[in-house]
């Protein structure tokens, strides 16, 4: 029954949503198991579904988006491609972490502390953004409030579709383009 539900979710919402359902169901069954309400958890041996990958942006897609996205989303793209950080870390970056030369970030997923050198192009952008900043975080919506990562994903997908970029492009794909740029510049892993 769990696998039937998982597969139905995968058909309508994708494999990621389906595996999130399995994880959530597993937590509920583990809770029941620990209390002696059941003898075993039925999700223990459910195999994972294949997960897709996030496509990397191309330089052409980047250039195109920078001329067509609304300013709050254009800023996400600029900061993302220059720092190679995950969506949540981009949303959390504060002005206090920027010293004019580097942006200090402790990655939420890994706990790794980074001092990211700021490229001159990004430094120019940050100077303009900071002059009109109304928030302690660098990236804000058109209403001046910090982005919520899940909302950013939805709004970005809608905006990219509206300007004619391929489905599947997202903020994470900017990390890949940034990595390509760094590799091409001779940087090591």
Secondary structure, 3 states (H helix, E strand, C coil): CHHHHHHHHHHHHCHHHHHHHHHHHHHHHHHHHHCCCCCCCCCCCCCCCCCCCCCCCCHHHHHHHHHHCCHHHHHHHHHHHHHCCCHHHHHHCEHHHECCCEEEEECCCCCCEEEEECCHHHHHHHHHHHHCCCCCECCECCCCCECCHHHHHHHHHHHHHHCCCCCCCCHHHHHHHHHHHHHHCCCCC
